[in-house]
Amino acid sequence: MRGYHTVIGNSRFTSSWIERRWKRPAEVLYPPVAVTTTSLPKENTIVSLGRFIVTDGKNHALQLETFRKFVSMNGRDWRLCLIGFCTDLPQDRAYLDKLKALAIDLPVSFVVNASRDTLWTHLATAKLYWHATALGSESDVPPERMEHFGIATVEAMGAGCVPLVPMSGGQPEIVEHEVSGFLCRDAESLLKYTNRVASSESLCQNMGRAARERSAAFCPEIFSQQLSQLVAGEFGARLAVSPPVGGGLGTHSHRLNRP
């Protein structure tokens, strides 16, 4: 870290940990997230994005357990769609098979290694989005295992899904609680807020629109503007403290180009 003039984190969460661990202040620059504007009829579907990798910590089993409780309270009119990449490694395939066994009697579908178009179609037709990394166990999870920002959350919001995400990592910087989604402390609050929004079509529609509007704050155009400002500010600061040797800019350029 000592050799860098400027350090950038992809969220306030990340920047705070950079400063805590390496004693270096870090600027915040949210990643650019491009979303589609596809508008399709919404269905009673909860979608979740997360790799089916045994070490990835996406809490799929917790989501299935929570969805089982949701179904017992609301019937089988809703379904859960789990989308993610899975390797051919035996341990990851075994993990996926275990999840399928847990969901054997539930209205749950698994979409594995989907194309980008397939992913967007599922997001465009789903009403709700679940994310559960470190949900309910923030104090036991090291920061590097949390969701530092949440590109998938922004993508889901851009498709009009109401996000229900953990109150940890970079998620609270994306989702405005009870405005453009819900921040959940644990599985119980995830279930509570899911019941609330699923039982009110008007609330679901209004929050879906708010989520779509909120996602625009992380568009590529804003990223480009903020990156340009950071670069301009850094170069301006360097020139202010290190004027060219020999006086004018032309002299400095000549010195740089001399063989």
Phi and psi in degrees as GROMACS dihedral restraints (atoms count N, CA, C in turn):
[ dihedral_restraints ]
;  ai    aj    ak    al  type     phi  dphi    fc
    3     4     5     6     1   -66.2    20    10
    4     5     6     7     1   -26.4    20    10
    6     7     8     9     1   -84.8    20    10
    7     8     9    10     1     1.3    20    10
    9    10    11    12     1  -106.3    20    10
   10    11    12    13     1   135.9    20    10
   12    13    14    15     1   -72.8    20    10
   13    14    15    16     1   -40.8    20    10
   15    16    17    18     1  -131.8    20    10
   16    17    18    19     1   136.4    20    10
   18    19    20    21     1  -115.1    20    10
   19    20    21    22     1   136.5    20    10
   21    22    23    24     1  -123.4    20    10
   22    23    24    25     1   132.9    20    10
   24    25    26    27     1  -109.3    20    10
   25    26    27    28     1   153.9    20    10
   27    28    29    30     1   -86.2    20    10
   28    29    30    31     1     7.4    20    10
   30    31    32    33     1  -168.9    20    10
   31    32    33    34     1   167.7    20    10
   33    34    35    36     1   -65.2    20    10
   34    35    36    37     1   -34.2    20    10
   36    37    38    39     1   -58.6    20    10
   37    38    39    40     1   -50.1    20    10
   39    40    41    42     1   -62.9    20    10
   40    41    42    43     1   -46.1    20    10
   42    43    44    45     1   -62.5    20    10
   43    44    45    46     1   -36.6    20    10
   45    46    47    48     1   -65.8    20    10
   46    47    48    49     1   -36.3    20    10
   48    49    50    51     1   -75.7    20    10
   49    50    51    52     1   -31.1    20    10
   51    52    53    54     1   -61.2    20    10
   52    53    54    55     1   -45.6    20    10
   54    55    56    57     1   -67.6    20    10
   55    56    57    58     1   -37.2    20    10
   57    58    59    60     1   -68.8    20    10
   58    59    60    61     1   -39.4    20    10
   60    61    62    63     1   -88.5    20    10
   61    62    63    64     1   -37.4    20    10
   63    64    65    66     1  -114.9    20    10
   64    65    66    67     1     3.5    20    10
   66    67    68    69     1    57.9    20    10
   67    68    69    70     1    34.6    20    10
   69    70    71    72     1  -123.3    20    10
   70    71    72    73     1   127.2    20    10
   72    73    74    75     1   -65.7    20    10
   73    74    75    76     1   145.3    20    10
   75    76    77    78     1  -131.5    20    10
   76    77    78    79     1   131.8    20    10
   78    79    80    81     1   -68.4    20    10
   79    80    81    82     1   157.5    20    10
   81    82    83    84     1  -108.2    20    10
   82    83    84    85     1   125.9    20    10
   84    85    86    87     1  -137.4    20    10
   85    86    87    88     1   106.1    20    10
   87    88    89    90     1   -69.5    20    10
   88    89    90    91     1   142.4    20    10
   90    91    92    93     1   -63.5    20    10
   91    92    93    94     1   151.9    20    10
   93    94    95    96     1   -77.8    20    10
   94    95    96    97     1   135.1    20    10
   96    97    98    99     1  -127.1    20    10
   97    98    99   100     1   111.9    20    10
   99   100   101   102     1   -89.2    20    10
  100   101   102   103     1   130.0    20    10
  102   103   104   105     1  -120.3    20    10
  103   104   105   106     1   158.0    20    10
  105   106   107   108     1   -89.4    20    10
  106   107   108   109     1   158.4    20    10
  108   109   110   111     1  -106.8    20    10
  109   110   111   112     1    18.3    20    10
  111   112   113   114     1   -60.7    20    10
  112   113   114   115     1   130.5    20    10
  114   115   116   117     1  -117.0    20    10
  115   116   117   118     1   112.2    20    10
  117   118   119   120     1  -125.0    20    10
  118   119   120   121     1   156.7    20    10
  120   121   122   123     1   -58.5    20    10
  121   122   123   124     1   133.8    20    10
  123   124   125   126     1   -80.9    20    10
  124   125   126   127     1   144.1    20    10
  126   127   128   129     1  -118.3    20    10
  127   128   129   130     1   165.3    20    10
  129   130   131   132     1   -76.1    20    10
  130   131   132   133     1    71.2    20    10
  132   133   134   135     1  -130.1    20    10
  133   134   135   136     1   137.0    20    10
  135   136   137   138     1  -104.9    20    10
  136   137   138   139     1   126.7    20    10
  138   139   140   141     1  -113.3    20    10
  139   140   141   142     1   145.9    20    10
  141   142   143   144     1  -138.4    20    10
  142   143   144   145     1   133.7    20    10
  144   145   146   147     1  -109.5    20    10
  145   146   147   148     1   130.7    20    10
  147   148   149   150     1   175.6    20    10
  148   149   150   151     1   134.7    20    10
  150   151   152   153     1   -61.5    20    10
  151   152   153   154     1   140.8    20    10
  153   154   155   156     1   -87.9    20    10
  154   155   156   157     1    69.3    20    10
  156   157   158   159     1  -124.6    20    10
  157   158   159   160     1   128.8    20    10
  159   160   161   162     1   -59.1    20    10
  160   161   162   163     1   -28.7    20    10
  162   163   164   165     1   -96.5    20    10
  163   164   165   166     1     6.3    20    10
  165   166   167   168     1   -85.6    20    10
  166   167   168   169     1   -18.7    20    10
  168   169   170   171     1    69.4    20    10
  169   170   171   172     1    34.0    20    10
  171   172   173   174     1   -85.3    20    10
  172   173   174   175     1    -0.5    20    10
  174   175   176   177     1    59.6    20    10
  175   176   177   178     1    42.4    20    10
  177   178   179   180     1   -62.0    20    10
  178   179   180   181     1   -41.1    20    10
  180   181   182   183     1   -62.9    20    10
  181   182   183   184     1   -39.4    20    10
  183   184   185   186     1   -63.8    20    10
  184   185   186   187     1   -39.7    20    10
  186   187   188   189     1   -64.0    20    10
  187   188   189   190     1   -41.8    20    10
  189   190   191   192     1   -64.8    20    10
  190   191   192   193     1   -40.2    20    10
  192   193   194   195     1   -63.9    20    10
  193   194   195   196     1   -42.8    20    10
  195   196   197   198     1   -66.0    20    10
  196   197   198   199     1   -40.1    20    10
  198   199   200   201     1   -66.7    20    10
  199   200   201   202     1   -35.3    20    10
  201   202   203   204     1   -59.0    20    10
  202   203   204   205     1   -43.2    20    10
  204   205   206   207     1   -65.5    20    10
  205   206   207   208     1   -39.8    20    10
  207   208   209   210     1   -61.4    20    10
  208   209   210   211     1   -44.1    20    10
  210   211   212   213     1   -64.6    20    10
  211   212   213   214     1   -39.1    20    10
  213   214   215   216     1   -65.0    20    10
  214   215   216   217     1   -25.7    20    10
  216   217   218   219     1   -92.1    20    10
  217   218   219   220     1   -26.4    20    10
  219   220   221   222     1  -123.0    20    10
  220   221   222   223     1    -1.5    20    10
  222   223   224   225     1    83.6    20    10
  223   224   225   226     1  -171.6    20    10
  225   226   227   228     1  -103.2    20    10
  226   227   228   229     1    26.6    20    10
  228   229   230   231     1   -75.1    20    10
  229   230   231   232     1   -19.6    20    10
  231   232   233   234     1  -106.2    20    10
  232   233   234   235     1   154.0    20    10
  234   235   236   237     1  -133.1    20    10
  235   236   237   238     1   157.6    20    10
  237   238   239   240     1  -111.1    20    10
  238   239   240   241     1   130.6    20    10
  240   241   242   243     1  -117.4    20    10
  241   242   243   244     1   114.0    20    10
  243   244   245   246     1  -100.0    20    10
  244   245   246   247     1   120.1    20    10
  246   247   248   249     1  -117.8    20    10
  247   248   249   250     1   132.8    20    10
  249   250   251   252     1  -177.4    20    10
  250   251   252   253     1   168.0    20    10
  252   253   254   255     1   -88.8    20    10
  253   254   255   256     1   144.0    20    10
  255   256   257   258     1  -136.5    20    10
  256   257   258   259     1   134.5    20    10
  258   259   260   261     1   -77.8    20    10
  259   260   261   262     1   178.9    20    10
  261   262   263   264     1   -94.2    20    10
  262   263   264   265     1     6.9    20    10
  264   265   266   267     1   -65.9    20    10
  265   266   267   268     1   138.8    20    10
  267   268   269   270     1   -55.4    20    10
  268   269   270   271     1   -39.9    20    10
  270   271   272   273     1   -68.1    20    10
  271   272   273   274     1   -32.8    20    10
  273   274   275   276     1   -76.5    20    10
  274   275   276   277     1   -38.0    20    10
  276   277   278   279     1   -66.0    20    10
  277   278   279   280     1   -36.5    20    10
  279   280   281   282     1   -66.3    20    10
  280   281   282   283     1   -37.8    20    10
  282   283   284   285     1   -62.7    20    10
  283   284   285   286     1   -45.4    20    10
  285   286   287   288     1   -63.0    20    10
  286   287   288   289     1   -42.4    20    10
  288   289   290   291     1   -62.5    20    10
  289   290   291   292     1   -37.2    20    10
  291   292   293   294     1   -64.4    20    10
  292   293   294   295     1   -41.5    20    10
  294   295   296   297     1   -64.0    20    10
  295   296   297   298     1   -41.5    20    10
  297   298   299   300     1   -62.8    20    10
  298   299   300   301     1   -36.1    20    10
  300   301   302   303     1   -66.5    20    10
  301   302   303   304     1   -37.4    20    10
  303   304   305   306     1   -66.1    20    10
  304   305   306   307     1   -25.7    20    10
  306   307   308   309     1  -103.5    20    10
  307   308   309   310     1    12.0    20    10
  309   310   311   312     1   -57.1    20    10
  310   311   312   313     1   -34.5    20    10
  312   313   314   315     1  -108.3    20    10
  313   314   315   316     1    18.2    20    10
  315   316   317   318     1  -114.8    20    10
  316   317   318   319     1   154.9    20    10
  318   319   320   321     1   -76.0    20    10
  319   320   321   322     1    72.7    20    10
  321   322   323   324     1  -125.3    20    10
  322   323   324   325     1   135.9    20    10
  324   325   326   327     1  -119.9    20    10
  325   326   327   328     1   147.3    20    10
  327   328   329   330     1  -114.5    20    10
  328   329   330   331     1   123.4    20    10
  330   331   332   333     1  -113.4    20    10
  331   332   333   334     1   106.8    20    10
  333   334   335   336     1  -106.7    20    10
  334   335   336   337     1   132.3    20    10
  336   337   338   339     1    53.5    20    10
  337   338   339   340     1    49.3    20    10
  339   340   341   342     1   -75.3    20    10
  340   341   342   343     1   153.5    20    10
  342   343   344   345     1   -72.5    20    10
  343   344   345   346     1   165.3    20    10
  345   346   347   348     1   -63.2    20    10
  346   347   348   349     1   -39.4    20    10
  348   349   350   351     1   -64.4    20    10
  349   350   351   352     1   -41.3    20    10
  351   352   353   354     1   -63.5    20    10
  352   353   354   355     1   -42.0    20    10
  354   355   356   357     1   -58.2    20    10
  355   356   357   358     1   -48.2    20    10
  357   358   359   360     1   -65.9    20    10
  358   359   360   361     1   -34.2    20    10
  360   361   362   363     1   -63.2    20    10
  361   362   363   364     1   -42.9    20    10
  363   364   365   366     1   -65.3    20    10
  364   365   366   367     1   -40.9    20    10
  366   367   368   369     1   -65.5    20    10
  367   368   369   370     1   -40.2    20    10
  369   370   371   372     1   -67.0    20    10
  370   371   372   373     1   -27.7    20    10
  372   373   374   375     1   -98.7    20    10
  373   374   375   376     1   -11.5    20    10
  375   376   377   378     1   -82.8    20    10
  376   377   378   379     1   149.1    20    10
  378   379   380   381     1   -91.6    20    10
  379   380   381   382     1   -36.5    20    10
  381   382   383   384     1  -124.1    20    10
  382   383   384   385     1   154.3    20    10
  384   385   386   387     1  -128.2    20    10
  385   386   387   388     1   128.2    20    10
  387   388   389   390     1  -107.1    20    10
  388   389   390   391     1   139.6    20    10
  390   391   392   393     1  -138.0    20    10
  391   392   393   394     1   133.7    20    10
  393   394   395   396     1  -134.1    20    10
  394   395   396   397     1    16.8    20    10
  396   397   398   399     1   -59.6    20    10
  397   398   399   400     1   124.4    20    10
  399   400   401   402     1    63.7    20    10
  400   401   402   403     1    14.5    20    10
  402   403   404   405     1   -61.6    20    10
  403   404   405   406     1   121.8    20    10
  405   406   407   408     1    79.7    20    10
  406   407   408   409     1     0.5    20    10
  408   409   410   411     1  -136.4    20    10
  409   410   411   412     1    31.5    20    10
  411   412   413   414     1   -56.4    20    10
  412   413   414   415     1   -38.7    20    10
  414   415   416   417     1   -69.4    20    10
  415   416   417   418     1   -19.5    20    10
  417   418   419   420     1  -100.8    20    10
  418   419   420   421     1    -4.7    20    10
  420   421   422   423     1  -106.8    20    10
  421   422   423   424     1   125.1    20    10
  423   424   425   426     1   -65.4    20    10
  424   425   426   427     1   153.4    20    10
  426   427   428   429     1   -58.4    20    10
  427   428   429   430     1   -31.7    20    10
  429   430   431   432     1   -69.3    20    10
  430   431   432   433     1   -13.8    20    10
  432   433   434   435     1   -98.2    20    10
  433   434   435   436     1    -1.4    20    10
  435   436   437   438     1   -88.9    20    10
  436   437   438   439     1   173.2    20    10
  438   439   440   441     1   -84.9    20    10
  439   440   441   442     1   107.6    20    10
  441   442   443   444     1   -69.4    20    10
  442   443   444   445     1   -33.3    20    10
  444   445   446   447     1  -132.5    20    10
  445   446   447   448     1   -92.5    20    10
  447   448   449   450     1   136.9    20    10
  448   449   450   451     1    61.8    20    10
  450   451   452   453     1   -60.5    20    10
  451   452   453   454     1   -40.9    20    10
  453   454   455   456     1   -61.6    20    10
  454   455   456   457     1   -35.7    20    10
  456   457   458   459     1   -62.9    20    10
  457   458   459   460     1   -44.9    20    10
  459   460   461   462     1   -64.4    20    10
  460   461   462   463     1   -40.5    20    10
  462   463   464   465     1   -60.7    20    10
  463   464   465   466     1   -43.9    20    10
  465   466   467   468     1   -64.3    20    10
  466   467   468   469     1   -41.9    20    10
  468   469   470   471     1   -63.6    20    10
  469   470   471   472     1   -39.2    20    10
  471   472   473   474     1   -63.0    20    10
  472   473   474   475     1   -25.3    20    10
  474   475   476   477     1   -88.5    20    10
  475   476   477   478     1     3.5    20    10
  477   478   479   480     1    87.7    20    10
  478   479   480   481     1    13.7    20    10
  480   481   482   483     1   -80.9    20    10
  481   482   483   484     1   142.7    20    10
  483   484   485   486     1   -82.7    20    10
  484   485   486   487     1   118.5    20    10
  486   487   488   489     1   -85.2    20    10
  487   488   489   490     1   137.5    20    10
  489   490   491   492     1  -122.8    20    10
  490   491   492   493     1   107.3    20    10
  492   493   494   495     1  -134.3    20    10
  493   494   495   496     1   165.2    20    10
  495   496   497   498     1   -67.4    20    10
  496   497   498   499     1   150.4    20    10
  498   499   500   501     1   -86.8    20    10
  499   500   501   502     1    56.1    20    10
  501   502   503   504     1  -156.0    20    10
  502   503   504   505     1   169.4    20    10
  504   505   506   507     1    61.0    20    10
  505   506   507   508     1  -140.7    20    10
  507   508   509   510     1   -91.2    20    10
  508   509   510   511     1    -2.1    20    10
  510   511   512   513     1   -60.3    20    10
  511   512   513   514     1   -41.3    20    10
  513   514   515   516     1   -64.7    20    10
  514   515   516   517     1   -14.8    20    10
  516   517   518   519     1   -82.2    20    10
  517   518   519   520     1   -13.2    20    10
  519   520   521   522     1  -101.3    20    10
  520   521   522   523     1   -51.5    20    10
  522   523   524   525     1   -93.8    20    10
  523   524   525   526     1   127.3    20    10
  525   526   527   528     1   -91.3    20    10
  526   527   528   529     1   113.0    20    10
  528   529   530   531     1   -58.2    20    10
  529   530   531   532     1   128.1    20    10
  531   532   533   534     1    63.9    20    10
  532   533   534   535     1    14.4    20    10
  534   535   536   537     1  -117.8    20    10
  535   536   537   538     1   -61.9    20    10
  537   538   539   540     1  -112.3    20    10
  538   539   540   541     1    15.9    20    10
  540   541   542   543     1   156.1    20    10
  541   542   543   544     1  -164.8    20    10
  543   544   545   546     1  -132.8    20    10
  544   545   546   547     1   138.7    20    10
  546   547   548   549     1  -101.6    20    10
  547   548   549   550     1   125.7    20    10
  549   550   551   552     1  -113.4    20    10
  550   551   552   553     1   137.4    20    10
  552   553   554   555     1   -83.8    20    10
  553   554   555   556     1   -31.6    20    10
  555   556   557   558     1  -160.0    20    10
  556   557   558   559     1  -176.6    20    10
  558   559   560   561     1   -63.9    20    10
  559   560   561   562     1   -32.6    20    10
  561   562   563   564     1   -65.0    20    10
  562   563   564   565     1   -43.5    20    10
  564   565   566   567     1   -72.1    20    10
  565   566   567   568     1   -31.1    20    10
  567   568   569   570     1   -60.3    20    10
  568   569   570   571     1   -44.6    20    10
  570   571   572   573     1   -66.0    20    10
  571   572   573   574     1   -42.6    20    10
  573   574   575   576     1   -61.0    20    10
  574   575   576   577     1   -49.2    20    10
  576   577   578   579     1   -70.9    20    10
  577   578   579   580     1   -32.5    20    10
  579   580   581   582     1   -64.7    20    10
  580   581   582   583     1   -43.5    20    10
  582   583   584   585     1   -59.6    20    10
  583   584   585   586     1   -40.5    20    10
  585   586   587   588     1   -63.7    20    10
  586   587   588   589     1   -50.3    20    10
  588   589   590   591     1   -76.6    20    10
  589   590   591   592     1   -30.9    20    10
  591   592   593   594     1   -71.4    20    10
  592   593   594   595     1   -23.4    20    10
  594   595   596   597     1   -88.9    20    10
  595   596   597   598     1    -3.2    20    10
  597   598   599   600     1  -132.2    20    10
  598   599   600   601     1   106.8    20    10
  600   601   602   603     1   -63.7    20    10
  601   602   603   604     1   -38.3    20    10
  603   604   605   606     1   -66.3    20    10
  604   605   606   607     1   -41.8    20    10
  606   607   608   609     1   -63.3    20    10
  607   608   609   610     1   -42.4    20    10
  609   610   611   612     1   -61.8    20    10
  610   611   612   613     1   -43.5    20    10
  612   613   614   615     1   -67.2    20    10
  613   614   615   616     1   -44.3    20    10
  615   616   617   618     1   -64.5    20    10
  616   617   618   619     1   -43.2    20    10
  618   619   620   621     1   -71.7    20    10
  619   620   621   622     1   -31.5    20    10
  621   622   623   624     1   -63.3    20    10
  622   623   624   625     1   -40.7    20    10
  624   625   626   627     1   -66.1    20    10
  625   626   627   628     1   -41.7    20    10
  627   628   629   630     1   -64.2    20    10
  628   629   630   631     1   -37.5    20    10
  630   631   632   633     1   -65.0    20    10
  631   632   633   634     1   -41.6    20    10
  633   634   635   636     1   -62.7    20    10
  634   635   636   637     1   -43.0    20    10
  636   637   638   639     1   -64.6    20    10
  637   638   639   640     1   -40.6    20    10
  639   640   641   642     1   -64.4    20    10
  640   641   642   643     1   -35.0    20    10
  642   643   644   645     1   -62.3    20    10
  643   644   645   646     1   -24.5    20    10
  645   646   647   648     1   -65.8    20    10
  646   647   648   649     1   -18.9    20    10
  648   649   650   651     1   -67.2    20    10
  649   650   651   652     1   -13.6    20    10
  651   652   653   654     1  -117.2    20    10
  652   653   654   655     1    25.2    20    10
  654   655   656   657     1   -73.5    20    10
  655   656   657   658     1   159.3    20    10
  657   658   659   660     1   -58.4    20    10
  658   659   660   661     1   -32.7    20    10
  660   661   662   663     1   -64.7    20    10
  661   662   663   664     1   -43.0    20    10
  663   664   665   666     1   -67.3    20    10
  664   665   666   667     1   -39.7    20    10
  666   667   668   669     1   -57.5    20    10
  667   668   669   670     1   -46.0    20    10
  669   670   671   672     1   -61.9    20    10
  670   671   672   673     1   -41.7    20    10
  672   673   674   675     1   -62.7    20    10
  673   674   675   676     1   -46.2    20    10
  675   676   677   678     1   -68.8    20    10
  676   677   678   679     1   -37.0    20    10
  678   679   680   681     1   -64.6    20    10
  679   680   681   682     1   -42.7    20    10
  681   682   683   684     1   -60.9    20    10
  682   683   684   685     1   -40.3    20    10
  684   685   686   687     1   -64.8    20    10
  685   686   687   688     1   -40.6    20    10
  687   688   689   690     1   -64.9    20    10
  688   689   690   691     1   -44.1    20    10
  690   691   692   693     1   -65.4    20    10
  691   692   693   694     1   -45.2    20    10
  693   694   695   696     1   -62.7    20    10
  694   695   696   697     1   -41.2    20    10
  696   697   698   699     1   -65.3    20    10
  697   698   699   700     1   -38.6    20    10
  699   700   701   702     1   -68.0    20    10
  700   701   702   703     1   -45.0    20    10
  702   703   704   705     1   -67.1    20    10
  703   704   705   706     1   -37.1    20    10
  705   706   707   708     1   -62.9    20    10
  706   707   708   709     1   -40.9    20    10
  708   709   710   711     1   -66.2    20    10
  709   710   711   712     1   -39.6    20    10
  711   712   713   714     1   -66.4    20    10
  712   713   714   715     1   -41.2    20    10
  714   715   716   717     1   -67.6    20    10
  715   716   717   718     1   -34.0    20    10
  717   718   719   720     1   -67.0    20    10
  718   719   720   721     1   -36.4    20    10
  720   721   722   723     1   -94.4    20    10
  721   722   723   724     1   -14.5    20    10
  723   724   725   726     1  -133.2    20    10
  724   725   726   727     1    76.3    20    10
  726   727   728   729     1   -64.8    20    10
  727   728   729   730     1   152.8    20    10
  729   730   731   732     1   -57.8    20    10
  730   731   732   733     1   141.9    20    10
  732   733   734   735     1   -69.8    20    10
  733   734   735   736     1   135.5    20    10
  735   736   737   738     1    90.0    20    10
  736   737   738   739     1     4.2    20    10
  738   739   740   741     1   108.9    20    10
  739   740   741   742     1  -101.8    20    10
  741   742   743   744     1   -79.3    20    10
  742   743   744   745     1   169.2    20    10
  744   745   746   747     1   -66.6    20    10
  745   746   747   748     1   -37.9    20    10
  747   748   749   750     1   -62.5    20    10
  748   749   750   751     1   -41.3    20    10
  750   751   752   753     1   -62.5    20    10
  751   752   753   754     1   -41.1    20    10
  753   754   755   756     1   -64.2    20    10
  754   755   756   757     1   -42.6    20    10
  756   757   758   759     1   -65.2    20    10
  757   758   759   760     1   -38.6    20    10
  759   760   761   762     1   -62.6    20    10
  760   761   762   763     1   -41.3    20    10
  762   763   764   765     1   -63.6    20    10
  763   764   765   766     1   -39.0    20    10
  765   766   767   768     1   -67.1    20    10
  766   767   768   769     1   -32.0    20    10
  768   769   770   771     1   -91.6    20    10
  769   770   771   772     1    -7.5    20    10
  771   772   773   774     1   -67.4    20    10
  772   773   774   775     1   133.9    20    10
